[in-house]
Amino acid sequence: MPELPEVETVRRGLEPAMVGARFTKVTQRRPDLRFPFPERFSERLEGQEIKALGRRAKYLLADLASGEVLVMHLGMSGRFLVTQGGATCMPGEFHHEHGGLGAHDHVVFQLSNGATVTYNDARRFGFMDLVPRSAIETSKHFAGMGIEPLGHELSGTAIARLFRDRRTPLKAALLDQRLIAGLGNIYVCEALFRAGLRPQAPAGSLASASGRPTRKALRLAAAIRDVLEEAVAAGGSTLRDHAQVDGTLGYFQHAFRVYDREGGPCVTPGCTGQVARIVQSGRSTFYCPRCQR
């Protein structure tokens, strides 16, 4: 499944084509994806100007002049194809293989600026919804969702507040979307390595007895921001076929320090350890037993 930097890469690729344009025609080629489309989906979109294109965790949010928000989730294999001015580009392709474009083109947005944005999803695990902007944070998609890891919400103080008294492993707490929204397995492994923290450690160990952030909490907050920002700048973590807006592959996977490097040497200067893999909550965790304490 695409992680936050991949979704942010897609958002940035779609923004120039969509923001400020109107939907002139919306073609919906099936009644559902992962879930049924909302009632009168095409009718509610056609004629509406796209005021802004944002992101919440791994969701794309298109604010419409009507006051509704087009909520889009890419699932496992969803992707967008943008055609404009005779050129075609793909703002983001993800880890899993997909069917040929055409057979799995389920929604086509034609825009007033001449662009055509096509949503393709071979596995149909993605979905789209329309939600009033006034109800977006209490909607079924976002109610109870944690803070954003990019931006000003995430800090050592916030981590200490969220993790205080929690005995769950640190890796599991970071993947809990009710605490911090949008973090996935790859970037949690990478951030924990950069912060020098053991993934099995109790999450509560990042807060002092009084609830203040420890040095570990401060290091972790900085590491999370750094690894996500670097991944966004690189266009995401292409493991197989994820492409940026211009169709070229993202390159952050070449900067992996521990993820998918089981048995490889630790990249920390002077460390003689090897990257190990354990399974936590059904997910692979990669870390250096020597560096991460």
C-alpha positions as CSV (number, residue, x, y, z in Angstrom):
1,M,0.0,0.0,0.0
2,P,1.3,3.5,-0.8
3,E,2.6,5.4,2.2
4,L,2.3,9.0,3.1
5,P,5.2,10.3,0.9
6,E,3.8,8.5,-2.1
7,V,0.4,10.0,-1.6
8,E,1.9,13.4,-1.1
9,T,3.8,12.9,-4.4
10,V,0.6,12.2,-6.1
11,R,-1.1,15.2,-4.6
12,R,1.7,17.5,-5.8
13,G,1.5,16.0,-9.3
14,L,-2.3,16.4,-9.5
15,E,-2.4,19.9,-8.0
16,P,-1.3,21.9,-11.1
17,A,-3.8,20.1,-13.4
18,M,-6.8,20.2,-11.0
19,V,-6.8,23.3,-8.7
20,G,-8.7,26.2,-10.2
21,A,-10.3,24.0,-12.9
22,R,-13.9,22.9,-13.1
23,F,-15.2,19.4,-13.7
24,T,-16.8,19.6,-17.2
25,K,-17.6,15.9,-17.4
26,V,-17.2,13.0,-15.0
27,T,-17.4,9.5,-16.4
28,Q,-18.0,6.8,-13.8
29,R,-17.6,3.3,-15.4
30,R,-18.7,1.1,-12.6
31,P,-21.0,1.4,-9.5
32,D,-18.3,0.7,-7.0
33,L,-14.7,0.3,-6.1
34,R,-13.9,-0.9,-2.6
35,F,-17.2,0.7,-1.6
36,P,-20.1,2.0,-3.7
37,F,-19.7,5.5,-5.2
38,P,-21.9,8.1,-3.4
39,E,-25.3,8.8,-4.9
40,R,-25.3,11.1,-8.0
41,F,-21.5,11.1,-7.9
42,S,-21.0,12.5,-11.4
43,E,-23.9,15.0,-11.2
44,R,-22.5,16.4,-7.9
45,L,-19.1,16.9,-9.4
46,E,-19.9,18.3,-12.8
47,G,-19.7,22.1,-12.9
48,Q,-17.8,22.3,-9.6
49,E,-14.5,24.2,-9.3
50,I,-11.7,22.6,-7.4
51,K,-10.6,25.2,-4.9
52,A,-7.8,23.2,-3.3
53,L,-6.2,19.8,-3.3
54,G,-5.0,18.6,0.1
55,R,-4.0,15.5,2.0
56,R,-5.0,14.0,5.3
57,A,-2.8,11.0,6.2
58,K,-3.1,8.8,3.1
59,Y,-6.2,10.4,1.7
60,L,-6.4,13.1,-1.0
61,L,-9.0,15.8,-0.4
62,A,-10.3,18.0,-3.3
63,D,-12.2,21.0,-1.9
64,L,-15.1,21.9,-4.2
65,A,-16.9,25.2,-4.7
66,S,-20.1,23.5,-3.5
67,G,-18.7,23.1,0.0
68,E,-18.3,19.3,-0.5
69,V,-14.9,17.5,-0.4
70,L,-14.0,14.8,-2.9
71,V,-12.3,12.2,-0.7
72,M,-10.0,9.9,-2.6
73,H,-8.1,6.9,-1.3
74,L,-5.7,4.9,-3.6
75,G,-6.0,1.6,-1.8
76,M,-3.4,-1.0,-3.0
77,S,-3.1,-0.2,-6.7
78,G,-4.9,3.0,-7.4
79,R,-3.2,5.6,-9.6
80,F,-4.0,8.7,-11.6
81,L,-3.1,9.4,-15.3
82,V,-3.1,13.1,-16.3
83,T,-3.3,14.1,-20.0
84,Q,-2.9,17.7,-20.9
85,G,-1.6,19.6,-23.9
86,G,-0.7,16.5,-25.7
87,A,1.4,15.2,-22.9
88,T,0.6,12.3,-20.5
89,C,2.1,11.8,-17.0
90,M,1.4,9.5,-14.1
91,P,1.6,11.2,-10.7
92,G,2.6,8.2,-8.7
93,E,2.7,4.5,-9.3
94,F,2.9,2.1,-6.4
95,H,4.4,-1.1,-5.2
96,H,1.9,-3.5,-6.6
97,E,1.6,-4.5,-10.2
98,H,-1.4,-3.2,-12.1
99,G,-3.5,-4.0,-15.1
100,G,-3.1,-2.2,-18.4
101,L,-4.5,1.3,-18.6
102,G,-7.9,1.2,-20.2
103,A,-9.3,-2.0,-18.8
104,H,-9.0,-0.7,-15.2
105,D,-9.8,3.0,-15.9
106,H,-12.8,3.4,-13.6
107,V,-13.3,7.2,-13.3
108,V,-12.4,9.9,-15.9
109,F,-12.5,13.5,-14.9
110,Q,-12.5,16.0,-17.8
111,L,-11.6,19.5,-16.7
112,S,-12.2,23.0,-17.9
113,N,-8.5,23.7,-18.6
114,G,-8.3,20.8,-21.1
115,A,-6.8,18.3,-18.7
116,T,-8.2,14.8,-18.4
117,V,-7.5,13.0,-15.1
118,T,-8.1,9.2,-15.2
119,Y,-8.3,7.0,-12.1
120,N,-7.0,3.5,-12.7
121,D,-7.3,0.7,-10.1
122,A,-6.7,-2.9,-11.0
123,R,-7.5,-4.3,-7.6
124,R,-10.3,-1.8,-6.8
125,F,-9.2,-1.4,-3.1
126,G,-9.4,2.4,-3.5
127,F,-12.5,4.5,-3.2
128,M,-14.0,7.9,-3.6
129,D,-16.6,9.7,-1.5
130,L,-18.2,13.2,-1.2
131,V,-18.3,14.7,2.3
132,P,-19.4,18.2,3.4
133,R,-16.3,20.2,4.4
134,S,-18.0,21.1,7.7
135,A,-18.2,17.5,8.6
136,I,-14.9,16.2,7.3
137,E,-13.2,15.7,10.6
138,T,-16.1,13.8,12.1
139,S,-16.8,11.7,9.0
140,K,-16.3,8.0,9.0
141,H,-13.0,8.4,7.2
142,F,-11.3,10.8,9.7
143,A,-13.1,10.5,13.1
144,G,-10.6,9.5,15.7
145,M,-7.6,9.9,13.3
146,G,-4.3,11.0,14.9
147,I,-2.1,14.0,14.3
148,E,-0.3,14.6,11.0
149,P,3.4,13.6,11.0
150,L,4.3,16.4,8.6
151,G,3.8,19.9,9.7
152,H,3.7,21.5,13.1
153,E,1.6,19.0,15.1
154,L,4.4,16.4,15.5
155,S,6.9,17.2,18.2
156,G,8.7,15.5,21.1
157,T,6.1,16.9,23.4
158,A,3.3,15.5,21.3
159,I,4.9,12.1,21.2
160,A,5.4,12.1,24.9
161,R,1.7,13.1,25.4
162,L,0.4,10.4,23.0
163,F,2.7,7.6,24.2
164,R,2.7,8.2,28.0
165,D,2.0,5.1,30.1
166,R,1.7,2.9,27.0
167,R,3.3,-0.5,27.2
168,T,2.8,-1.4,23.6
169,P,6.0,-1.7,21.5
170,L,7.2,1.6,20.1
171,K,6.9,0.3,16.5
172,A,3.2,-0.6,17.1
173,A,2.4,2.7,18.7
174,L,3.9,4.6,15.7
175,L,1.7,2.5,13.3
176,D,-1.4,3.2,15.3
177,Q,-3.4,5.6,13.1
178,R,-5.4,6.9,16.1
179,L,-2.1,8.4,17.5
180,I,-0.2,9.5,14.4
181,A,-1.9,9.4,11.1
182,G,-0.2,8.2,7.9
183,L,2.9,6.5,9.1
184,G,3.6,3.2,7.4
185,N,6.0,0.3,7.9
186,I,8.8,1.5,5.7
187,Y,9.2,5.0,7.3
188,V,8.7,3.8,10.8
189,C,11.6,1.4,10.4
190,E,13.7,4.1,8.9
191,A,12.8,6.7,11.5
192,L,13.5,4.4,14.4
193,F,16.9,3.6,13.0
194,R,17.8,7.2,12.6
195,A,16.7,8.0,16.1
196,G,18.6,5.0,17.5
197,L,15.5,3.5,19.1
198,R,14.7,-0.2,19.6
199,P,11.4,-1.0,18.0
200,Q,10.5,-3.4,20.8
201,A,10.9,-0.8,23.5
202,P,7.7,0.3,25.4
203,A,6.2,3.3,23.8
204,G,5.8,4.9,27.3
205,S,9.6,5.0,27.7
206,L,9.6,8.2,25.6
207,A,7.9,10.2,28.3
208,S,9.2,11.0,31.7
209,A,7.3,10.2,34.9
210,S,5.9,13.8,34.8
211,G,4.9,13.3,31.1
212,R,7.7,15.5,29.7
213,P,9.4,14.3,26.5
214,T,12.7,12.4,26.9
215,R,15.6,13.0,24.6
216,K,14.5,9.9,22.8
217,A,11.1,11.5,22.0
218,L,12.8,14.6,20.7
219,R,15.1,12.5,18.5
220,L,12.2,10.5,17.2
221,A,10.1,13.5,16.2
222,A,13.0,15.0,14.3
223,A,13.8,11.6,12.6
224,I,10.2,11.1,11.5
225,R,10.0,14.6,9.9
226,D,13.4,14.2,8.2
227,V,12.7,10.8,6.7
228,L,9.3,11.8,5.4
229,E,10.5,15.1,3.9
230,E,13.4,13.3,2.2
231,A,11.1,10.7,0.8
232,V,8.7,13.3,-0.5
233,A,11.6,15.2,-2.2
234,A,12.7,11.9,-3.8
235,G,9.3,11.1,-5.1
236,G,8.5,8.3,-2.7
237,S,9.9,4.8,-2.1
238,T,9.7,3.0,-5.4
239,L,9.9,-0.7,-4.7
240,R,8.8,-1.8,-8.1
241,D,7.0,0.6,-10.3
242,H,6.0,3.7,-8.4
243,A,6.7,6.7,-10.7
244,Q,6.7,10.4,-10.1
245,V,4.6,13.0,-11.9
246,D,6.9,12.9,-14.9
247,G,6.8,9.1,-15.1
248,T,10.3,8.6,-13.6
249,L,10.8,6.4,-10.7
250,G,11.1,7.6,-7.1
251,Y,14.6,7.1,-5.6
252,F,14.2,7.1,-1.9
253,Q,14.4,3.3,-1.8
254,H,18.1,3.7,-2.6
255,A,18.5,5.6,0.7
256,F,17.0,2.8,2.8
257,R,19.3,2.3,5.8
258,V,17.5,-0.7,7.3
259,Y,14.3,-1.5,5.5
260,D,14.5,-4.7,3.4
261,R,18.2,-5.0,4.2
262,E,18.1,-8.1,6.5
263,G,21.6,-9.5,7.0
264,G,23.3,-6.4,5.5
265,P,25.9,-4.4,7.3
266,C,24.7,-1.5,9.4
267,V,25.5,1.8,7.7
268,T,26.3,3.7,10.9
269,P,30.0,4.5,10.8
270,G,32.0,2.3,13.2
271,C,29.1,-0.1,13.8
272,T,29.9,-3.8,13.2
273,G,26.2,-4.9,13.5
274,Q,24.0,-6.4,10.9
275,V,20.5,-5.5,10.0
276,A,18.0,-7.9,11.6
277,R,14.4,-8.7,10.8
278,I,11.7,-9.5,13.3
279,V,7.9,-9.7,12.9
280,Q,5.7,-7.4,14.9
281,S,1.9,-7.5,14.6
282,G,2.3,-9.4,11.3
283,R,4.7,-6.8,9.8
284,S,8.4,-7.1,9.2
285,T,10.6,-4.8,11.3
286,F,14.1,-4.1,10.2
287,Y,16.6,-2.7,12.6
288,C,20.2,-2.8,13.9
289,P,20.4,-4.5,17.3
290,R,23.6,-2.7,18.1
291,C,22.7,0.8,17.2
292,Q,19.0,0.8,18.2
293,R,18.7,0.7,22.0
